[in-house]
Amino acid sequence: MKRLLLALFVVMILALVSLLIGAGDLSLASLLSSWPGENAMQVLLVSRIPRTVAIVLSGTGMAVAGMIMQMLTQNRFVEPSTAGTVESASLGLLVVTLVAPGVPPLVKMLVASAFALAGTALFLRILRLIPLRSALTVPLVGIMLGGIVSAVTTFFAYRFDLLQSLNAWTTGDFSGVLRGRYELLWVAFGLTVLAYLAADRLTLAGMGRDVATNLGLRYRSVVSLGLVIVSMVTAAVVATVGMMPFLGLIVPNVVSMMMGDNMRRSLPWIALLGAGLVLTCDIVGRVIYAPYEIPIGTVMGVVGSALFLALLLKGRERLA
């Protein structure tokens, strides 16, 4: 418990640093000397606080979604960006933008969730049809499926002049987050809480169909619940801030190496580590080339790929 509280304290410090970093002047002195209607306070309330909250919610949601996918597929190399889930959500956003561009953001998220769910279900169906001689076969199948879906999405985006919108969905970026433009992420937070409540059932489902059924678990229902959580969290994050690669892959693996596969015990650590990693990458992206900003998707790609290679080289047998 003490270590968990310490991790929470570190995340809170990172969140405070995130609030004070940016192109605008937002020092503690300026905040204490300003009224609610003045510039510094408006920057804090309209931009900095929503951005920091969005970072925490996105990091928490995607890390937990990665953990759920790894439990359900019994493979440590799977997450939404290596299973075609993210690409399917982007295709759903493109379709709803073409068919009904004026619908509310919640409807767009639900359509993207349906596409993400269909893409993930197709991924699982393909896995049942092919021999899995290596743990690396599973993410390779997901990457190939995601590549096919991404190619179809890019073709139609190019055909209807929506490549810029597609780029926003596939590149994580918090620079456009303002008050009133991030609230969908609270849906991801609610689903994260639901995942914690169902953690024991998801842990049993991660032991395989035969074991879970023998223990009296409704395996299909639990798997369906897990897929719905993953799909809706992914759709909410992609629709709001774009894709953050490797987050759902690295964080669950690091926590699993320290604490094992008990999801109820490890889920708070996964949530905190996911939020802390995204906060750190966002701070780096805003500081390294200030006052300009490097998109967090780029920073996360570099950091995540390096961490993934380190985990793969140092503990391949453990991760498989």
N, C-alpha and C positions, 0 to 999 in steps of 0.2 A: 504493500500500500504506500509506503514511503517513497519508493521509486516511482510509482505511478503519479503521486503528487508532485514529485520533482519534475517529471516529464511534463505535467500540466503547467507547472510554473515556467519551464523553458519555453513552451508554446506561447504562453501569455506574454513573455518578454519579446519573443519574435513578433507577435501581433502588435505590441506597442511600438517596436522599431518600424514595422510596416506602416503604421499610422503616421509616423513622423518623416518618412522618406518620400520625396517626390519633387517635381519641378517647382511647385509653389512653396512659399515660405510658410511653414507650419511648425514653429518651435513651441515649446511649452510656454515660453514667455508671451508669445503672441496670442496663444489661446487663452491664457489667464487674464490678459488685458483687453480682450475683445468681447463684444456683446453678441448674442445669438444671431443678429442680423448682419454682422460685419463679415468681411471677406474670409478671414482665417477660419472662423467658426463654420461658415457655409461650406468651405472646402472640406472641413472635417466631416460635417454631417451629410453632405451630398455625394462626396467622392471617396474619401479615405476610409470611413467606417464601412460603407457598403462594399468597397473593394476588399478590405481585410476579412469581413464576414464571408464574402464569396470565396475567397481563397481557402479559408478554414473549412467551409462546407464542401467545396469541391474536392479538396485533398482527403477529407474524411470519407466522403461518399465513394470516390473511385478506389481508394485503398480497400475499403470493405467489400466493394463489388469484386475486386480482384481476388480477395480471399474466398468469397463464395464460389467463384468460378473454379478456383483451384480445388476446392473441396468437392464440388460436384463432378468434375472431370478426373479427379484423383491424379492431377498432374501439376507440378510446380512451375511450369513454364507458360501457363495460360492466364490471360487477363483479357479485358474487353478489346484492347488494341491488337491482340494476337489471336482473336477468335472470330473476327469479322463483325463484332457487335458495334464498334464505333462506326465503321464504314456503312453498315446497314442503317444506323441512326441518321447518318448524313444523307443517305439516299432518301429516307423518309422525310427529312426536312426539305430536301429539294423537291420531292413530289408535292408536298403540301404547299410549298411556295409557288409552284407552277399552277396547281389546281385552284387553290383558295388562298391567295396571298394576304387577304385581309382578316383572317381568322385570328382569335386571341392567342397569345403565346402558350397558354395551357393546352389548347387544342393541337398546336404544332408539336408540343412535347409528347402528347398522347399518340399522335400519328408516328412520330419518330420512335417512341417506345414500342409500338406494334411492329415496325420494321426491324428494330433491334432484336425483339423477341423472335421474330421469324428467322432472322439471320443466325441467331445463336442456336435456335432449334435445328436449323439446317446443318450447322456445324456439328452438333452432337449426332445428328443422323448420319452424316458422312463418317464420323468416327466409328460408328457401329458397323459400317460396311467394309472397312479396310483393316488389314492386319496391322497392329501397333507393335512393331518389334523394338522400338526405341521410344524413350520419353520425348525425344526431340521431334518425333513424327507428328505429335499432336499440335504443337504451335506452328509447325511448317504447314500443316493442312489449313489451320486458321489464317495464316498469313497469305496463303494462296487464295483462299476464299475471299479474304478482305481485299486482295488485289483485284480480283474479278469484279467485285461489287464497286470498288473505287473507280475502276475503268469505266464501268457503265455510268456511274454518277458523273464522272468528269466529261464523258461524251455528251450527255444531255445538258450539263451545265454549260458547256461550250456552245452547244446548239442553240440554247435559249439565253445566252449572254449572262450567265449567273456564276461565272468562275470566281468573281470576287467574293460572293456570298459563300461559295463552297470553300474558299481559302480561309474564311473566318471560322467555319465549322471545323476545319481540320488542323488549325493552328491555334493552340492555346494562347489566349491573350486576355489579361485583366484590365488593360488600359481603358476599355470602353465601359467598364462597370460603373454605374451610377445608381443612385436611389431610384427605385422603380423599375430597374432593369436586371435585377438579380434574384428576385423573390422566388422564382421557380426552384432555386437551389434548396429552399426550405422543404420542398417535396423530397429531395434527396436525403435531407437530414431525417425526416420522418421515416423514410424507408430504412435508413441505417439503424434507427431505434427498433424498427420491426425486425431487422436481422438479428439484433442482440436478443430480442425476446424469443426468437426461433433458433437461437444458436445451438442448443442441444440437439434439436432435430436435424439441423444442417450438418452437425458433426457426425451424427449417426449415418446420414445419407452419404457422407464422404467415405464411409467404410465400404460402400458397395451395395448393390441391390439385394444380394442374398443375405448379407449380415443384417442390413436394416430391416428387411422383411421379417426375418426370424426374430428380431427384437420387438416386433409389433408395430413398426413404423409404416405409415402410408407413404411409400417411397415416391410414387408418382406425384402426389400432392406436394410433398416437400420440395422435390426438384422443380416443379412448376412454380412454387412460391419463390425459390431462389432465382430462377430465370426471370421472373417478373421484376424482382427487386433489382437485379443487375441491369435489365433492359431500361427500366424507368430512371434509375440513377444515371446511367450512361447518357440517355436522351436528354435529361435535365442539364447535365454538365456540358454536353456538346452544343446544345441549343443556346446556352448562356455564355460560355467562355471558350468553347472549342475543345480540342483533344489534348490530353496530357499523356504522352507515351511513357510506358514502363512503370508508371506509378503503382498500378495494381499488381505489378509483377515483383518489384523490388521489396516493397514494404512488407507484404505477407511472408515473403521468404526470410527476411531478416528476423521478424518476430518469431517465426516458426523455428528458426535455428536456436533461438534463446528460450522459447517457452513451450515448444511442441505444438500439437494440432488441436488442442482443446479450444474450440472457437469462443466459448463464453469467457474463458480466462484471457485469451489473447486479443479479443476484439477491441477493448479499450486502448490497448497498446497500438494496435493497427491504426485506429482512428487518430490517436495523438501523433504517431510517427508520420502518418500521411499528411496531416495538417502541418506539422513542423517542416517536413521536406518541401512542400509546396511554398510555404512561407519563406523558407531559406532561398529557394530557387528564384522566387519573385523578387526578393530583396537584392540578390546578386544581379538579376537582369535589370534592375532599376539603378544600381550603383555603378556597375562596371563601365558604362558608357554614358553617364549622366551629362546633361539633362535628358538625353534620349533614352529609349527603353528597348531592351531586347525582349521579344515575346517569350513568355514562360514556356511555351511549347518547345522552343529552341533550346533553352537552358535545361529543361527537363530531359530532352532527348540526349543531350551530351552527358549530363550527370547520370541519368538512368542507364544509358548504354554502358558507361564505364563501371557502374556498380554491378550491372548484370554480368558483365564479363568477369569481374572480380569474383562474384559468387559462383559463376560457372566453373572457373578455373580452380578455386579453392575448395569447393564443396559439391562437385558434380554428383557424386554418389548420394550425398545427403539430400540434394534438391530433387533428384529423380525419384 
